[in-house]
Amino acid sequence: MKFYDLKTEYLVDDKDFAQRFSNKNNMKSETAVIESNIRNYIFSAPIAELEKGSSTTIEVLKSLKVNGENAQISWVREESVW
């Protein structure tokens, strides 16, 4: 599954994440809503698998690209390779 950049701020529990983006009036800013939506999108599939009790291994890969190249990593099912 493709996803946005995985920011280190996303790797905290829900309470800490909400606290980071809340303001004095306990209202969510537009930035908080956007960041929350991106975070939920990134983690939706892994969380669904964990909730099903799946024994699937969840692996996160980070790739680098240079000089503005457009890069995409895809899984080739027939070959079982990235």
C-alpha positions in Angstrom: 0.0 0.0 0.0 1.4 3.4 -0.9 1.4 6.0 1.9 2.5 9.5 2.8 5.8 10.0 4.6 5.8 8.3 7.9 6.6 11.1 10.3 8.1 10.2 13.7 5.2 12.2 15.3 2.8 9.4 14.1 4.6 6.7 16.1 3.0 7.6 19.4 -0.2 6.4 21.1 -3.5 8.2 20.2 -3.7 10.2 23.4 -0.2 11.7 22.9 -0.9 12.3 19.2 -4.1 14.2 20.0 -2.4 16.2 22.7 0.4 17.3 20.4 -2.1 18.9 18.0 -4.7 20.3 20.4 -4.9 24.0 21.3 -6.0 25.7 24.5 -9.7 25.5 23.7 -9.4 21.7 23.0 -10.4 22.3 19.4 -8.6 20.6 16.5 -6.8 22.8 14.1 -7.0 22.2 10.3 -3.4 20.9 10.5 -4.4 18.5 13.3 -7.3 17.1 11.2 -5.0 16.7 8.1 -2.2 15.0 10.1 -4.7 12.7 11.9 -6.3 11.7 8.6 -2.9 10.9 7.1 -1.8 8.9 10.2 -5.1 6.9 10.2 -4.7 6.2 6.5 -1.1 4.9 6.9 -2.0 2.7 9.9 -5.4 1.5 8.8 -4.3 -1.7 7.0 -1.8 -2.9 9.7 -4.3 -2.2 12.5 -7.0 -4.1 10.7 -4.7 -7.1 10.3 -3.7 -7.0 14.0 -7.3 -6.7 15.1 -8.1 -9.8 13.1 -5.5 -11.7 15.0 -3.5 -12.2 11.9 0.0 -13.7 12.2 1.1 -11.6 9.2 4.4 -9.9 9.6 4.2 -6.2 9.1 7.3 -4.8 7.4 8.1 -1.2 6.8 10.6 -0.3 4.1 12.1 3.0 3.4 13.6 3.8 0.0 15.8 6.7 -1.1 15.7 8.4 -4.4 18.0 11.0 -5.9 17.9 13.9 -8.3 14.1 14.1 -8.3 13.6 10.6 -9.6 10.1 9.2 -9.4 10.4 5.8 -7.6 7.7 3.3 -6.8 8.2 -0.1 -5.0 5.7 -2.8 -6.0 5.2 -6.4 -4.8 5.3 -8.9 -7.6 3.0 -11.7 -6.3 4.1 -14.3 -8.9 7.8 -13.9 -8.0 7.2 -13.1 -4.3 9.6 -10.2 -4.5 9.6 -6.4 -4.2 
